[in-house]
Amino acid sequence: MTQRFDYHHASPEGFKAMLGLQRHVDNCGIEHSLLELVKTRASQINGCAYCLDMHTQDARAAGETEQRLYLLNAWRESPFYSARERAALAWTEALTTIADTRDVPDETYAQARAQFSEKELVDLSLAVIVINGWNRLAIPFRAEPGHYHPGQYAK
C-alpha cells in the first residue's frame, strides 16, 4: 500500500494537539512498558500496521521480550503478564471496542480499579484514546510501516 498523504504536514496544528495528549500520557507516571503493551494491543485490535511496527520497536528498545510481544494477542491464555498488565489490557480492549459493545463491563472496571488509582485509570483511558486516535489517522491515510526508528517521536 502507498501512503495517501502525510497527515502530519496536512494539519500541523491538529498533529500538535494530538502530540500534546500523547506527551501527557507519556509523562503521566504509568510505567512505560505498560503503555507500550496498551498501544500495541489497541493497534492489534484496530489492525494498524504502522502503529504495530512503531510500538513493538519501542517496546523492544525499552527491554520488552519477544515472547510477551508475540503472545500479546493471547494475553488471557498466557502466564507472562502481571495482574496490573492484565487489568490494563482488559481495559484497553473494552475501550477500543466500545462502539460495538456500548459498555465497559463491571468486572472489567473492578479489575482495573483494583490495580489503578482514579488518576491512573483516567490516564490509562487517555492512553487508549490517543492510540486509537493515532490508529484512526494512520489507517485511512495508509501510513507506511517499516520506516520508524525507536524513539523517533520522543522529542
Secondary structure, 3 states (H helix, E strand, C coil): CCCCCCHHHHCHHHHHHHHHHHHHHHCCCCCHHHHHHHHHHHHHHHCCHHHHHHHHHHHHHCCCCHHHHHCHHHHHHCCCCCHHHHHHHHHHHHHHCHHHHCCCCHHHHHHHHHHCCHHHHHHHHHHHHHHHHHHHHHCCCCCCCCCCCCCCCCC
